[in-house]
Amino acid sequence: THINGDDYEDLVYDAIQELERQNAIRLLPELERTVLQYVEQVELEIAENSKDLEEYLSYSKMLTPAERAAKQFGLSLDEVIDILQSATEKVRELLVK
């Protein structure tokens, strides 16, 4: 498959953005990094195992990724949500710098 110049530049830009995001995640405190990575992995697994958006949303509602993280790490759902919000904000701040 041939990729034109603009598409190639978009792919490279997206790849660089993702690398920068992953580097920012590595700088998070351990609990924030671990919970965020766990939730993202659960979301990815749900997406990979879903045949369409409807099935994805159905799986996500059964036991949300945040609920799974709460169970996995012995935290309350509110604690997980606070951790995810804090981690997301820190990543955003690191990417702006």
N, C-alpha and C positions, 0 to 999 in steps of 0.2 A: 504494500500500500504506500502510495506517495503522499507525503505531507508537505503542504505548501509552506512558504516562509513564515507567514503570520501564525499558522497553526503550530509550527515548530517553536516559534518564540513564546507562544502562550503555554505550550507544554513545559518548556524550560523554565519560564517564570513560575508556573505552578509548582514545579519540582523544587525550585529554590525556596519558594515560600514555605513549602512543607518541611524542608530541611531546617529552615530557620525556626519554624514552630517547634519541631522536635528538639532542637537545641535549647530553646527557651524552656520547654517542659523539663529537660534534664537539670535545669537550674532551680527548679521548685524544691521546697522542703520535701523530705521523703514521703510523708503521709499524703500530701497533696499530689505529688507526682504519681504515687502508687494508685491512689483512688481514681485519678483522672485517666491514667492508662488502662486501668481495669474497666472503667465504664466505656471508654472508647473501644476496647476489645470486645466487650459484650455487644455493643451496637454493631460493630463490624460482623460479628458472628451471626447476629439476627439478620442483618442485611444479606449476608452470603447464603443463608438458609431460607430466605423468603423468595417466592417466585414473582411477587409483585408488591407494590406499595401497600395494598390492602392487607396482605398477609404480614408484611413487616409491621404495620401498625397494630395488627391483632397480637402478634408475638410480643411487641413492646409493651402492650397494656397488661398482659398476663402477669408479669413480674418485671417492672421497669428496670432498666440498667442501674438506676440509682438505688432501687430497692435491693437488687442483687448485691450491689456494693455494700450496702448497710449490713446485709446478712453476712457477707464474706468477711468484713472487717470488724464486726461486732459493734457497729455504730447505729445511731438512730438515723432515720431518713432525713430529718432536719440537719443533723451533723454532716451527712454526706452532701446535701444540697449546699450548705455553707462552704464546705471544703471545695466543691466544684466551682462555686461562684468565685471564691478567693483565687483558686488556681487559674481560672479563665481570665480573671482581671490581671493577675500577675503576668501571664503569658502575653496578654494584649499589651501591657506596659513595656515588657521586654522587647516586643516586636516593633514598637514605636521608636525606641532608642536607636 
